[in-house]
Amino acid sequence: MLVSVVLPVYGRAPVVGDAVESVLSQTYEKLVLIVVDGGSSDGTVEVVRSFDDERIELLTRDEPGGVSSARNAGIEAANGRIVAFVDSDDRWHPDKLERQVEAFECDPDLGVCYTGLTKDYGEPLTRGGASGRISEVVRRMVVPTYTSTLAVRSEAFEAVGGFDEALPCFEDWDLCLRLVRDYEFRYLDESLVVKGTGGDNISAEPARLATAVKRAVDRLRTATDGTA
């Protein structure tokens, strides 16, 4: 089962190497890493090209179009039956993909598999998750909210239309709210992703947060009410 891993980058030369290395070092080796660069001028592309591994595909764009646009471009170029994501300042534990692929192989109805998450100094960022369908996951408001923990069956991703490029933040949360309406989720209660601290925390900006939450919740309410 081929896994396509999408990594969006823009001006991330100091940190992207560790993210790339953590993907290429997976115990599950049947993967392709699609790096989507948004016109970096700081040496990011050179760092990516320094890895001598035929599993890397580099897509270069003239200018940044936002992280959701970059991820969608990577998905469009992907051929894997499973799609996974990693951010440029994050790192995966070596057996992350192996554990997730095992879950998909054991359950043909599984649409999304996600894992626990820690900060780079070891503090857990997740306190448990939920498995199942909408009644078990959304009702408890426990959905994966961090993209680097996600692995998604490609047809499920295509069916819901990918990441919402209009959202200023929380695009991963919005994606999961749409996926869980129709697909089964599986939570692996293991911290298999380490979140770095080299990114800009735009989700913390109140105006962006309010806009994103309202858009995602309104869309979920409309869909579950059967009015659209």
C-alpha positions in Angstrom: 0.0 0.0 0.0 1.7 3.2 -1.2 1.6 6.2 1.1 1.9 9.7 -0.3 3.3 12.1 2.3 2.8 15.8 1.6 5.1 18.4 3.1 4.3 22.2 2.4 7.3 24.5 2.9 8.1 28.2 2.5 11.3 29.7 4.0 12.0 26.7 6.3 15.6 25.9 5.7 16.6 25.7 9.4 14.1 23.0 10.3 12.8 21.2 7.2 15.8 18.8 7.1 14.7 17.1 10.3 11.1 16.7 9.0 12.3 15.1 5.7 14.7 12.8 7.6 11.9 11.6 9.9 9.8 10.6 6.9 12.6 8.9 5.0 13.5 7.0 8.2 10.1 5.3 8.6 10.1 1.6 9.1 7.3 1.5 6.5 9.3 2.3 3.4 6.7 2.2 0.6 6.2 5.9 0.5 6.7 9.0 -1.6 7.4 12.3 0.0 5.9 15.2 -2.0 7.5 18.5 -1.0 5.6 21.6 -2.1 7.7 24.8 -1.9 6.1 28.2 -2.2 9.0 30.1 -3.7 11.5 29.9 -0.9 14.7 32.0 -1.3 16.5 31.0 1.9 17.9 27.6 0.9 14.9 25.5 1.7 14.9 23.9 -1.8 18.6 23.2 -1.5 18.1 21.4 1.8 15.4 19.2 0.3 17.6 18.4 -2.7 20.5 17.5 -0.5 18.7 14.2 0.3 19.7 11.5 -2.1 16.5 9.5 -2.1 14.4 8.7 -5.1 11.2 8.7 -3.0 11.3 12.5 -2.8 9.3 14.6 -5.3 9.8 18.3 -5.2 7.1 20.7 -6.6 8.2 24.3 -6.8 5.8 27.3 -7.1 6.7 30.9 -7.9 5.1 32.3 -4.7 3.4 31.0 -1.6 -0.3 30.4 -1.9 -1.0 29.3 1.7 -0.5 26.0 3.4 -3.9 24.6 2.4 -3.3 25.4 -1.3 0.2 23.7 -1.0 -1.3 20.6 0.6 -4.0 20.4 -2.1 -1.4 20.7 -4.8 0.6 17.9 -3.2 -2.5 15.7 -3.0 -3.3 16.3 -6.7 0.2 15.0 -7.5 -0.2 12.0 -5.2 -0.7 8.4 -6.3 -0.8 6.7 -2.9 -3.8 4.9 -1.6 -3.1 6.6 1.7 -2.2 10.3 2.1 -0.3 11.6 5.1 1.0 15.0 6.1 3.9 16.4 7.9 4.7 20.1 8.7 8.2 21.4 8.2 9.0 21.8 11.9 7.5 18.5 13.0 9.1 15.0 13.3 7.6 11.5 13.1 8.5 8.6 15.3 10.0 5.9 13.0 7.0 3.5 13.2 4.2 6.1 12.7 3.3 5.0 9.2 3.8 1.3 9.9 1.2 1.5 12.7 -1.2 3.5 10.6 -1.0 1.3 7.6 -1.6 -1.7 9.8 -4.8 -0.1 10.9 -6.0 0.5 7.3 -5.1 -3.0 6.3 -7.1 -4.5 9.1 -10.2 -2.4 8.4 -11.3 -1.7 4.8 -14.0 0.7 6.1 -11.4 2.9 7.9 -11.2 6.4 6.4 -8.9 8.2 8.8 -6.2 7.1 11.2 -4.6 9.6 13.6 -2.2 9.4 16.5 -1.1 11.2 19.7 1.2 14.2 19.7 3.9 15.7 22.0 5.8 18.9 22.1 9.5 18.8 21.2 10.4 18.7 24.9 8.1 15.8 25.7 4.9 17.3 27.0 1.8 15.6 25.6 -0.5 17.8 23.4 -3.2 15.2 23.2 -5.1 13.7 26.1 -6.8 10.8 24.3 -8.9 10.6 21.2 -12.0 8.9 19.8 -12.6 6.2 17.2 -15.8 5.5 15.3 -18.2 7.6 13.3 -19.8 11.0 13.8 -21.8 10.0 16.9 -18.7 8.9 18.8 -16.2 11.5 17.5 -18.0 14.8 16.9 -20.4 14.4 19.9 -17.4 14.3 22.2 -15.7 17.1 20.2 -12.5 15.0 20.1 -11.3 15.1 16.6 -7.7 15.3 15.4 -6.7 19.0 15.1 -3.1 18.6 14.0 -2.3 17.7 10.4 0.9 15.8 11.0 -0.9 13.1 12.9 -3.3 12.3 10.1 -3.3 9.5 7.5 -6.4 9.5 5.2 -7.6 7.1 2.6 -7.2 8.9 -0.7 -10.7 8.4 -1.9 -12.1 9.9 1.3 -9.9 12.9 0.9 -11.1 13.3 -2.7 -14.8 12.9 -1.7 -14.8 15.8 0.8 -13.0 18.2 -1.5 -9.6 18.6 0.3 -8.5 21.4 2.5 -10.6 24.6 2.5 -8.2 27.3 1.1 -10.4 30.1 2.3 -9.8 29.3 6.0 -7.2 31.4 7.7 -6.4 28.6 10.3 -7.8 25.4 11.7 -8.0 23.9 8.2 -7.1 20.5 9.7 -10.0 20.6 12.2 -12.4 21.6 9.4 -11.2 18.8 7.2 -11.8 16.3 9.9 -15.3 17.6 10.6 -16.2 16.9 7.0 -14.5 13.5 6.9 -16.2 12.2 10.0 -19.6 12.7 8.6 -19.1 9.8 6.2 -15.9 7.9 7.3 -14.8 5.9 10.2 -11.9 7.3 12.4 -9.3 5.3 14.3 -7.3 6.8 17.1 -3.9 5.2 17.9 -3.2 6.1 21.6 0.5 6.6 21.0 2.4 9.8 20.7 4.0 9.2 17.3 4.4 12.8 16.2 6.6 15.5 17.8 5.4 19.0 17.2 8.2 21.6 16.7 8.2 25.2 17.7 9.5 26.8 14.5 6.2 27.7 13.0 4.1 30.9 13.2 1.1 30.2 15.5 -1.5 32.0 13.4 -4.2 29.9 15.0 -3.7 31.9 18.2 -4.8 35.1 16.6 -8.4 35.7 17.9 -9.9 37.1 14.7 -8.5 34.2 12.6 -9.6 31.7 15.1 -13.2 33.1 15.3 -13.5 33.2 11.5 -12.3 29.6 11.1 -14.4 28.1 13.8 -17.6 29.8 12.6 -17.1 28.7 9.0 -16.4 25.1 10.0 -19.2 24.8 12.5 -21.8 26.5 10.2 -20.9 24.0 7.4 -21.2 21.0 9.7 -24.5 22.3 11.1 -25.9 22.8 7.6 -24.8 19.3 6.5 -26.1 17.5 9.5 -29.5 19.4 9.4 -29.9 18.1 5.8 -30.4 21.6 4.5 -27.7 21.5 1.9 
